[in-house]
Amino acid sequence: MASTSTTGGTGEGKDNGGGGKDESGYFLDECETNSRTYLESQEIILSESVKFLVNTALSKVVKKGSESSSVPLSHPQSPTPPLITVTPDSKI
């Protein structure tokens, strides 16, 4: 017959460090913070890239248009370019 030894006590092996959240709670909070930071930084990079591409395309169109003819464009230009929003659900 095997004997089982117990130290009786505090259950230190099962302690998660005390306090409110267990390790998985802190891990999830950290993941959420990191993913939010990643998404925000990617959104900034994408919007800057989109601005660059739009400006490049517009400069080519304007340059081509002024070389080919002096006829004004048929549609009015807005004072500000359209706002392009990139969200996490956007497919690129």
ABEGO torsion letter per residue (X at the ends): XBBBBBAEEAGAAABAGEEABBAAAAAAAAAAAAAAAAAAAAAAAAAAAAAAAAAAAAAAAAAAAAAABABBBABBBBABBBBBBBBAABBX
